[in-house]
Every structure is written in C-alpha cells, then in structure tokens.
C-alpha cells in the first residue's frame, strides 16, 4: 500500500515537473534600444504560435546597445540589433533576422518654406545643385545641408538604396539624430535640411518625399551554433507572414525587405 502511494506520488511529481516551463524555456532578448518596441511587438505575436508556446520571453526595456545584443546571443538564442550586422560581426559566427525597418525621414528648419519635394529634388539638394529654397518653391533662404559620417549606419542604408547620395555634399556633419534635431530647431538650422530615423523627427517639419522609401533594418541576432534551433526556424518563418507585416505597419515601421 505504501509503495503504491509512493508510486502515485512520484508520477504526480513527474507530471508537474514536465508540465512546468523549464529554465531552458526562458529567453531573455536584450540589446539595442531602437529595436525594443518592435521586439516587444514581435514577442507579443510570436509567443502565441503553437511551435513556441512552451517558451517564456523577456524583453528588458533598458538598452545594452547593439554590441550588448550580439553578446547576449551567446547566452540566449536571440539578442536585439539596432542596425544590420557588419562583416566583422558576421565573422563572429553571428547572423540576423530582420523584424522591421525604421523609416528614414528628411526634415527642414522652419525657414525652408517647403513641406514636400520629389526624390529628384532632394538628391539635387544634397548634390549641391540647388542652393536656395526658392528654387524648389520655398523661401529665399540659402540651403544648409546637414549630413552624417560616411560610416554611419543610417547614411549607409541611404547610399545603398539610392546610390545618388554617394555624391552628397554636406555643409555640416553630425553624429547622432538628436544633434540633427537640435540644429534644425536652432537659429543656425532654420534653413537646413537633415535626415534621420522617422520617429526621432516627430516634432520637426518632416518632408513628404515622393518616390522615397528606405529604412534601417532592426531585429534579432543569433549565434550560428543555434541556426537549427526551433526558435530560429520559427522566427524566420513568422517574419515573412502577412500577419507580421501588418503589425509592423501599424507600428509605423516598414516590414522586412523581400
């Protein structure tokens, strides 16, 4: 009788243990700040998929930067990226899954006097062929071209999608979006045009640029030792679905490039 009760107890205990999420099923996705919201959205939808229902995902809101995301992928399956992986990072045995693209936007200071331009006009501006805003229907203020360092990720994407920006000429070169925002709000930047991540320019005069669409890829990084992990395969499949692309657009981002 005692042995029978003991056997039943062991069976109940084993059932409970196997039904509880294992420590291996808890996944932290740490990394770059720019990808935090889209990874939170991804986890919200992705965790409902039958193939991954036994996993628990945590997305720390605090950024540990792009480099921290790469490092995190050595401990957990995924880390968060804030831009595409470069050759050096890929050589570290890393690969990526693009979840979305943060749109690139152009904005001007308040003296420009324009709210929309064609892509051809913007290219002509940045190539120095147009030097006063009046030439594109704006004020008579001189154009101040604000750019980024040649190796900056966002500028790199812009040049890759639209090679004409390789010939861009800048009056001022800044390192970060917030520096561009500050300049465009300052008296010195009243006649300036700059570019950066669309969400960072929300309180500026963002230009509508006909025929323009480009964005910086953000998403997940994983170590190639995990390339056959079920989470990796499931994520690669899910990011191509219509459901995910719709969710990304609702967040104001561009879906992954085909």
VOBA-1610 file (N, C-alpha, C; in pm, whole numbers, padded with zeros to 5 digits, always signed):
BEGIN
Unk+00083-00120+00000Unk+00000+00000+00000Unk+00087+00125+00000Unk+00194+00122+00084Unk+00286+00235+00092Unk+00356+00255-00041Unk+00399+00142-00101Unk+00469+00151-00229Unk+00378+00206-00338Unk+00249+00167-00332Unk+00154+00214-00432Unk+00135+00365-00420Unk+00121+00414-00294Unk+00106+00558-00273Unk+00231+00632-00317Unk+00348+00571-00290Unk+00474+00632-00329Unk+00484+00644-00480Unk+00443+00537-00550Unk+00447+00537-00696Unk+00356+00644-00754Unk+00236+00657-00697Unk+00141+00758-00743Unk+00199+00899-00720Unk+00264+00915-00603Unk+00323+01045-00571Unk+00435+01082-00667Unk+00517+00983-00702Unk+00627+01006-00796Unk+00572+01044-00933Unk+00465+00974-00974Unk+00405+01001-01105Unk+00347+01142-01110Unk+00281+01183-01001Unk+00224+01319-00995Unk+00334+01423-01002Unk+00445+01398-00927Unk+00557+01490-00925Unk+00620+01503-01063Unk+00640+01391-01130Unk+00698+01392-01264Unk+00608+01467-01362Unk+00477+01446-01349Unk+00381+01515-01436Unk+00390+01665-01418Unk+00400+01709-01293Unk+00411+01851-01264Unk+00540+01910-01319Unk+00648+01836-01300Unk+00778+01883-01348Unk+00780+01901-01498Unk+00725+01804-01570Unk+00728+01809-01716Unk+00628+01909-01772Unk+00525+01944-01693Unk+00426+02041-01742Unk+00469+02185-01714Unk+00567+02206-01624Unk+00615+02340-01592Unk+00719+02385-01694Unk+00722+02514-01729Unk+00824+02563-01819Unk+00963+02541-01760Unk+01053+02490-01840Unk+01188+02466-01791Unk+01268+02595-01794Unk+01379+02597-01720Unk+01466+02714-01721Unk+01516+02741-01862Unk+01537+02633-01939Unk+01584+02648-02077Unk+01480+02715-02164Unk+01351+02713-02120Unk+01245+02774-02198Unk+01229+02923-02174Unk+01306+02979-02083Unk+01301+03122-02054Unk+01406+03194-02139Unk+01361+03283-02222Unk+01451+03350-02315Unk+01451+03502-02292Unk+01569+03556-02261Unk+01588+03699-02248Unk+01634+03752-02384Unk+01572+03862-02430Unk+01615+03923-02557Unk+01660+04065-02527Unk+01789+04080-02498Unk+01846+04209-02461Unk+01924+04266-02579Unk+01945+04398-02576Unk+02025+04457-02683Unk+01995+04603-02708Unk+01990+04640-02836Unk+01982+04780-02878Unk+01847+04844-02846Unk+01852+04974-02809Unk+01731+05048-02779Unk+01636+05068-02895Unk+01686+05101-03017Unk+01595+05127-03129Unk+01504+05011-03167Unk+01544+04889-03130Unk+01463+04773-03167Unk+01373+04725-03053Unk+01373+04795-02940Unk+01298+04747-02823Unk+01149+04731-02853Unk+01086+04835-02907Unk+00942+04831-02930Unk+00903+04724-03031Unk+00981+04710-03137Unk+00944+04611-03239Unk+00967+04470-03187Unk+01067+04449-03103Unk+01089+04316-03044Unk+00978+04285-02943Unk+00934+04385-02867Unk+00821+04365-02776Unk+00696+04324-02856Unk+00674+04392-02967Unk+00559+04357-03053Unk+00576+04217-03110Unk+00696+04184-03152Unk+00723+04052-03208Unk+00694+03943-03106Unk+00744+03962-02986Unk+00723+03863-02879Unk+00574+03845-02849Unk+00500+03956-02849Unk+00357+03952-02822Unk+00285+03861-02921Unk+00321+03871-03047Unk+00256+03790-03151Unk+00320+03651-03163Unk+00451+03649-03163Unk+00526+03525-03186Unk+00499+03421-03078Unk+00486+03467-02952Unk+00468+03373-02841Unk+00336+03298-02848Unk+00243+03345-02933Unk+00115+03277-02949Unk+00121+03163-03051Unk+00234+03153-03120Unk+00247+03047-03220Unk+00264+02911-03151Unk+00192+02809-03199Unk+00197+02677-03133Unk+00337+02621-03115Unk+00425+02647-03210Unk+00559+02588-03205Unk+00645+02644-03092Unk+00608+02761-03037Unk+00693+02823-02934Unk+00617+02849-02804Unk+00502+02787-02788Unk+00417+02818-02672Unk+00481+02778-02539Unk+00582+02691-02540Unk+00646+02649-02416Unk+00759+02742-02374Unk+00785+02845-02452Unk+00892+02939-02419Unk+00835+03064-02352Unk+00913+03121-02263Unk+00879+03248-02199Unk+00982+03352-02244Unk+00934+03464-02298Unk+01024+03567-02350Unk+01020+03690-02262Unk+01138+03746-02236Unk+01151+03870-02161Unk+01231+03969-02247Unk+01180+04092-02258Unk+01246+04195-02336Unk+01279+04312-02243Unk+01399+04316-02188Unk+01434+04426-02096Unk+01425+04560-02168Unk+01355+04658-02109Unk+01343+04789-02175Unk+01474+04866-02180Unk+01562+04840-02086Unk+01689+04912-02083Unk+01781+04864-02194Unk+01838+04959-02267Unk+01928+04926-02377Unk+02066+04887-02326Unk+02121+04780-02383Unk+02262+04746-02361Unk+02338+04760-02493Unk+02278+04840-02583Unk+02340+04875-02711Unk+02342+04756-02807Unk+02372+04787-02932Unk+02382+04687-03037Unk+02485+04580-03000Unk+02600+04625-02950Unk+02707+04531-02912Unk+02662+04439-02800Unk+02581+04492-02707Unk+02530+04410-02598Unk+02434+04302-02648Unk+02359+04336-02754Unk+02269+04237-02813Unk+02345+04122-02875Unk+02456+04154-02941Unk+02540+04050-03001Unk+02597+03960-02891Unk+02641+04022-02784Unk+02695+03945-02672Unk+02587+03857-02609Unk+02466+03911-02597Unk+02356+03836-02534Unk+02321+03710-02612Unk+02343+03713-02744Unk+02309+03597-02827Unk+02403+03480-02804Unk+02507+03501-02726Unk+02596+03389-02690Unk+02544+03315-02568Unk+02453+03380-02492Unk+02394+03318-02372Unk+02253+03268-02400Unk+02173+03353-02466Unk+02037+03316-02505Unk+02031+03298-02656Unk+01917+03253-02706Unk+01907+03230-02850Unk+01917+03361-02928Unk+01853+03468-02877Unk+01849+03594-02950Unk+01903+03711-02869Unk+01950+03812-02943Unk+01977+03945-02888Unk+01907+04043-02980Unk+01902+04172-02941Unk+01838+04275-03023Unk+01944+04355-03099Unk+01914+04385-03226Unk+02005+04467-03306Unk+01945+04604-03332Unk+02033+04703-03350Unk+01988+04838-03380Unk+02021+04880-03522Unk+02085+04791-03596Unk+02123+04815-03736Unk+02164+04680-03794Unk+02184+04673-03926Unk+02231+04546-03984Unk+02369+04507-03931Unk+02395+04379-03920Unk+02527+04332-03880Unk+02629+04368-03988Unk+02748+04408-03947Unk+02853+04434-04044Unk+02939+04309-04063Unk+03035+04317-04151Unk+03117+04200-04186Unk+03193+04147-04064Unk+03243+04238-03982Unk+03318+04195-03863Unk+03228+04118-03767Unk+03107+04164-03751Unk+03013+04099-03660Unk+02968+03964-03713Unk+02948+03955-03843Unk+02912+03826-03903Unk+03027+03726-03889Unk+03150+03778-03893Unk+03267+03691-03878Unk+03279+03635-03736Unk+03201+03690-03642Unk+03198+03640-03504Unk+03102+03522-03491Unk+03062+03465-03605Unk+02971+03350-03609Unk+02827+03391-03578Unk+02792+03514-03617Unk+02659+03565-03590Unk+02580+03584-03719Unk+02449+03572-03708Unk+02359+03601-03819Unk+02240+03678-03762Unk+02148+03723-03849Unk+02040+03808-03802Unk+01907+03771-03867Unk+01801+03813-03802Unk+01665+03803-03855Unk+01607+03944-03851Unk+01582+04003-03966Unk+01528+04138-03971Unk+01379+04133-03938Unk+01338+04208-03837Unk+01197+04214-03799Unk+01125+04328-03869Unk+01194+04440-03886Unk+01132+04558-03946Unk+01242+04655-03988Unk+01198+04760-04057Unk+01290+04868-04095Unk+01236+05000-04042Unk+01322+05071-03969Unk+01283+05204-03919Unk+01296+05301-04035Unk+01186+05367-04077Unk+01192+05454-04194Unk+01290+05570-04177Unk+01358+05602-04284Unk+01443+05721-04288Unk+01357+05839-04332Unk+01374+05951-04266Unk+01295+06070-04299Unk+01386+06191-04320Unk+01336+06287-04396Unk+01404+06415-04416Unk+01322+06522-04343Unk+01391+06619-04286Unk+01322+06729-04218Unk+01398+06858-04242Unk+01326+06970-04231Unk+01388+07101-04255Unk+01365+07195-04137Unk+01445+07301-04134Unk+01423+07409-04040Unk+01304+07491-04087Unk+01254+07579-04001Unk+01128+07648-04030Unk+01138+07752-04141Unk+01259+07793-04180Unk+01272+07893-04286Unk+01275+07835-04427Unk+01277+07703-04440Unk+01285+07642-04573Unk+01161+07675-04657Unk+01046+07668-04595Unk+00924+07703-04665Unk+00869+07597-04758Unk+00911+07471-04740Unk+00858+07362-04822Unk+00812+07248-04731Unk+00712+07175-04776Unk+00663+07061-04699Unk+00670+06931-04777Unk+00689+06941-04909Unk+00701+06820-04991Unk+00794+06847-05109Unk+00869+06744-05145Unk+00962+06750-05258Unk+00961+06614-05327Unk+01012+06610-05449Unk+01032+06482-05515Unk+01168+06427-05474Unk+01188+06299-05496Unk+01317+06239-05467Unk+01427+06306-05549Unk+01397+06338-05675Unk+01495+06403-05763Unk+01537+06538-05707Unk+01442+06614-05648Unk+01475+06743-05590Unk+01564+06728-05466Unk+01533+06628-05384Unk+01613+06605-05264Unk+01755+06565-05302Unk+01769+06480-05402Unk+01902+06440-05449Unk+01978+06562-05501Unk+01911+06646-05579Unk+01974+06767-05633Unk+02019+06860-05521Unk+01937+06870-05416Unk+01976+06949-05299Unk+02105+06897-05239Unk+02107+06766-05215Unk+02223+06708-05146Unk+02347+06698-05235Unk+02331+06708-05363Unk+02447+06712-05452Unk+02494+06855-05477Unk+02431+06951-05410Unk+02474+07089-05420Unk+02429+07160-05546Unk+02334+07102-05619Unk+02287+07163-05743Unk+02180+07269-05716Unk+02120+07265-05600Unk+02020+07364-05559Unk+02070+07428-05430Unk+02088+07559-05431Unk+02148+07626-05315Unk+02054+07722-05243Unk+01937+07746-05301Unk+01839+07830-05232Unk+01703+07760-05238Unk+01627+07774-05130Unk+01498+07705-05122Unk+01398+07756-05226Unk+01417+07878-05271Unk+01326+07935-05372Unk+01328+07855-05502Unk+01436+07781-05527Unk+01447+07701-05649Unk+01355+07580-05648Unk+01302+07545-05531Unk+01208+07433-05521Unk+01076+07479-05460Unk+01046+07610-05477Unk+00918+07662-05432Unk+00912+07710-05289Unk+01028+07723-05225Unk+01030+07767-05086Unk+01071+07912-05070Unk+01127+07943-04955Unk+01169+08080-04926Unk+01299+08112-04999Unk+01347+08235-04980Unk+01472+08274-05045Unk+01595+08243-04959Unk+01574+08165-04852Unk+01685+08130-04763Unk+01784+08036-04831Unk+01911+08051-04799Unk+02010+07956-04852Unk+01992+07818-04789Unk+02024+07716-04864Unk+02012+07578-04816Unk+02136+07540-04735Unk+02115+07483-04616Unk+02223+07429-04535Unk+02206+07277-04531Unk+02303+07205-04587Unk+02293+07060-04598Unk+02357+06992-04477Unk+02274+06921-04401Unk+02322+06853-04281Unk+02332+06704-04312Unk+02450+06646-04289Unk+02471+06505-04320Unk+02528+06428-04204Unk+02572+06308-04234Unk+02626+06218-04133Unk+02762+06168-04177Unk+02834+06107-04085Unk+02964+06050-04117Unk+02947+05937-04219Unk+03045+05918-04302Unk+03033+05822-04413Unk+03008+05679-04365Unk+03054+05645-04244Unk+03039+05509-04192Unk+02913+05490-04107Unk+02836+05597-04087Unk+02717+05588-04003Unk+02614+05495-04068Unk+02550+05410-03987Unk+02462+05304-04039Unk+02347+05357-04122Unk+02278+05459-04073Unk+02162+05512-04145Unk+02203+05570-04281Unk+02312+05645-04282Unk+02361+05701-04407Unk+02405+05589-04502Unk+02460+05482-04446Unk+02500+05368-04528Unk+02382+05304-04599Unk+02269+05292-04528Unk+02148+05237-04589Unk+02098+05330-04698Unk+02098+05460-04671Unk+02053+05559-04770Unk+02134+05548-04899Unk+02264+05534-04886Unk+02350+05524-05005Unk+02331+05391-05078Unk+02303+05287-05002Unk+02284+05156-05064Unk+02155+05152-05146Unk+02048+05209-05090Unk+01919+05208-05159Unk+01916+05310-05273Unk+01978+05426-05249Unk+01981+05533-05350Unk+02127+05577-05370Unk+02200+05511-05459Unk+02343+05539-05480Unk+02374+05685-05513Unk+02275+05762-05559Unk+02299+05903-05591Unk+02347+05981-05469Unk+02314+05932-05348Unk+02358+06001-05227Unk+02506+05980-05199Unk+02571+05895-05276Unk+02717+05882-05264Unk+02785+06014-05297Unk+02721+06095-05380Unk+02779+06223-05421Unk+02729+06340-05336Unk+02669+06310-05222Unk+02615+06415-05136Unk+02727+06504-05083Unk+02697+06634-05074Unk+02791+06732-05020Unk+02726+06795-04898Unk+02797+06793-04785Unk+02740+06843-04661Unk+02806+06972-04616Unk+02724+07063-04564Unk+02776+07184-04501Unk+02813+07155-04355Unk+02739+07062-04295Unk+02766+07021-04157Unk+02751+06870-04147Unk+02838+06807-04071Unk+02831+06663-04048Unk+02810+06638-03899Unk+02703+06568-03866Unk+02671+06538-03727Unk+02669+06386-03705Unk+02684+06344-03580Unk+02695+06202-03549Unk+02563+06134-03515Unk+02472+06207-03451Unk+02351+06144-03398Unk+02225+06219-03441Unk+02113+06147-03441Unk+01984+06207-03475Unk+01951+06326-03384Unk+01977+06311-03255Unk+01938+06418-03163Unk+02015+06547-03191Unk+02137+06534-03247Unk+02213+06653-03285Unk+02150+06722-03405Unk+02098+06640-03499Unk+02028+06695-03615Unk+01902+06768-03570Unk+01827+06706-03480Unk+01703+06766-03429Unk+01733+06899-03362Unk+01836+06902-03277Unk+01872+07025-03206Unk+01909+07136-03304Unk+01987+07102-03407Unk+02028+07202-03505Unk+01908+07259-03581Unk+01817+07171-03624Unk+01702+07217-03702Unk+01608+07305-03621Unk+01613+07292-03489Unk+01531+07376-03403Unk+01600+07508-03368Unk+01733+07513-03391Unk+01813+07628-03355Unk+01815+07730-03469Unk+01845+07854-03436Unk+01851+07960-03539Unk+01948+07924-03651Unk+02056+07858-03618Unk+02156+07820-03717Unk+02102+07723-03821Unk+01997+07649-03784Unk+01944+07547-03874Unk+01810+07582-03936Unk+01772+07707-03931Unk+01641+07746-03983Unk+01628+07720-04133Unk+01737+07725-04205Unk+01734+07697-04349Unk+01796+07564-04385Unk+01807+07475-04286Unk+01877+07347-04306Unk+01782+07234-04344Unk+01840+07129-04401Unk+01771+07003-04427Unk+01860+06892-04372Unk+01799+06796-04304Unk+01873+06684-04249Unk+01794+06556-04262Unk+01856+06443-04234Unk+01787+06315-04240Unk+01821+06232-04116Unk+01729+06140-04084Unk+01747+06054-03968Unk+01631+05958-03956Unk+01620+05891-03842Unk+01512+05795-03818Unk+01380+05870-03803Unk+01279+05827-03875Unk+01148+05892-03878Unk+01091+05921-03739Unk+01094+05825-03643Unk+01035+05853-03511Unk+01105+05967-03437Unk+01233+05989-03464Unk+01309+06093-03393Unk+01278+06233-03444Unk+01210+06242-03559Unk+01180+06372-03619Unk+01033+06410-03601Unk+00966+06352-03503Unk+00822+06370-03490Unk+00779+06514-03469Unk+00862+06596-03403Unk+00822+06734-03376Unk+00895+06834-03467Unk+00939+06787-03584Unk+01003+06873-03683Unk+00916+06883-03808Unk+00958+06968-03900Unk+00890+06977-04030Unk+00941+06864-04119Unk+00876+06748-04107Unk+00917+06633-04188Unk+00870+06652-04331Unk+00960+06630-04424Unk+00926+06643-04565Unk+00855+06519-04617Unk+00755+06540-04699Unk+00699+06430-04777Unk+00782+06421-04904Unk+00849+06308-04925Unk+00936+06293-05041Unk+00876+06189-05135Unk+00825+06236-05245Unk+00761+06149-05344Unk+00862+06051-05403Unk+00827+05922-05400Unk+00912+05820-05460Unk+01022+05769-05369Unk+01020+05809-05241Unk+01128+05768-05149Unk+01076+05669-05045Unk+01150+05561-05025Unk+01120+05464-04920Unk+01247+05387-04886Unk+01294+05405-04766Unk+01413+05333-04719Unk+01409+05327-04568Unk+01471+05226-04511Unk+01470+05213-04366Unk+01586+05130-04316Unk+01621+05154-04191Unk+01731+05081-04127Unk+01678+04954-04063Unk+01734+04841-04100Unk+01687+04712-04050Unk+01722+04693-03903Unk+01623+04651-03824Unk+01645+04616-03684Unk+01580+04480-03660Unk+01626+04412-03556Unk+01565+04282-03530Unk+01642+04198-03432Unk+01669+04075-03471Unk+01729+03976-03382Unk+01863+03929-03436Unk+01956+03906-03346Unk+02084+03844-03380Unk+02091+03710-03309Unk+02148+03612-03375Unk+02165+03481-03312Unk+02301+03423-03351Unk+02350+03334-03268Unk+02476+03268-03295Unk+02451+03150-03389Unk+02542+03128-03483Unk+02522+03021-03580Unk+02524+02882-03517Unk+02570+02872-03395Unk+02558+02743-03325Unk+02410+02708-03303Unk+02324+02810-03309Unk+02180+02790-03289Unk+02101+02797-03419Unk+02167+02788-03532Unk+02096+02806-03659Unk+01989+02701-03684Unk+02000+02586-03618Unk+01897+02482-03633Unk+01801+02478-03514Unk+01812+02576-03427Unk+01723+02582-03310Unk+01581+02607-03358Unk+01481+02540-03299Unk+01341+02560-03343Unk+01295+02705-03333Unk+01346+02780-03236Unk+01308+02921-03225Unk+01356+03002-03345Unk+01475+02971-03391Unk+01531+03043-03507Unk+01448+03012-03632Unk+01421+02886-03654Unk+01342+02847-03772Unk+01201+02907-03766Unk+01142+02904-03648Unk+01006+02957-03634Unk+01004+03108-03656Unk+01104+03179-03603Unk+01111+03325-03620Unk+01133+03361-03766Unk+01222+03288-03833Unk+01248+03315-03975Unk+01122+03300-04059Unk+01040+03204-04024Unk+00915+03183-04098Unk+00811+03289-04063Unk+00800+03322-03934Unk+00694+03412-03891Unk+00712+03554-03945Unk+00837+03601-03956Unk+00858+03739-04002Unk+00819+03759-04148Unk+00795+03652-04221Unk+00754+03663-04361Unk+00603+03658-04378Unk+00529+03647-04268Unk+00384+03633-04279Unk+00315+03768-04298Unk+00197+03763-04360Unk+00116+03884-04379Unk+00075+03941-04243Unk+00049+03854-04149Unk+00009+03897-04015Unk+00117+03986-03952Unk+00242+03942-03960Unk+00351+04019-03900Unk+00373+04150-03976Unk+00369+04147-04107Unk+00388+04269-04185Unk+00281+04373-04153Unk+00160+04328-04132Unk+00051+04420-04095Unk+00077+04482-03958Unk+00124+04402-03864Unk+00152+04451-03729Unk+00264+04554-03731Unk+00365+04530-03815Unk+00478+04624-03828Unk+00430+04758-03883Unk+00346+04754-03984Unk+00296+04879-04043Unk+00212+04958-03944Unk+00136+04888-03860Unk+00056+04956-03759Unk+00144+05029-03658Unk+00266+04983-03641Unk+00362+05047-03550Unk+00431+05166-03618Unk+00402+05187-03745Unk+00463+05298-03819Unk+00598+05264-03878Unk+00628+05134-03889Unk+00756+05090-03944Unk+00734+05021-04079Unk+00844+04995-04147Unk+00839+04922-04273Unk+00866+04775-04246Unk+00797+04684-04315Unk+00824+04541-04296Unk+00961+04505-04352Unk+01010+04385-04320Unk+01139+04342-04375Unk+01138+04347-04527Unk+01251+04381-04586Unk+01260+04384-04732Unk+01241+04245-04787Unk+01179+04231-04906Unk+01160+04099-04966Unk+01295+04029-04985
//
